[in-house]
Amino acid sequence: MTERKRILIIEDDRDICRTVEMHLSSLGFEILTAFDGPDGLEKAKSSRPDLIILDLGLPYLPGEEICRELRRDEAYRDMPIIMVTAKGTDVDRVVGRVIGADYYLSKPFNLDDLEKKIRILFEKKVS
């Protein structure tokens, strides 16, 4: 039996978080959640998830700072990160890529698109 992949969702909108959590749980992923930046960063470091879904606009510590912090640390540098945000301009996408996000999705996003991005990232990690 293969080990379930663990995904950390760092999202302050509890409805979005719950929706994503239910969808990904139904696909067999183990889900962890955090609703603000400091809690999200602590859970990212303590639980070492296989992937993070990270909101850009978080209370107390923005998603871009969490992403930068993880990318600066050798232990977390390769952890896949999908950044999601209500900001969807081309500039925001570039910023997301520059700070180290693997993918950038604008809200509202399609759960099937999210799932595809997750599967692509997990396939990259295996190869």
Sequence and secondary structure as in RCSB ss.txt:
>XXXX:A:sequence
MTERKRILIIEDDRDICRTVEMHLSSLGFEILTAFDGPDGLEKAKSSRPDLIILDLGLPYLPGEEICRELRRDEA
YRDMPIIMVTAKGTDVDRVVGRVIGADYYLSKPFNLDDLEKKIRILFEKKVS
>XXXX:A:secstr
     EEEEE S HHHHHHHHHHHHHTT EEEEESSHHHHHHHHHHH  SEEEEESS SSS HHHHHHHHHHSTT
TTT  EEEEES   HHHHHHHHHTT SEEEESS  HHHHHHHHHHHHHHHH 
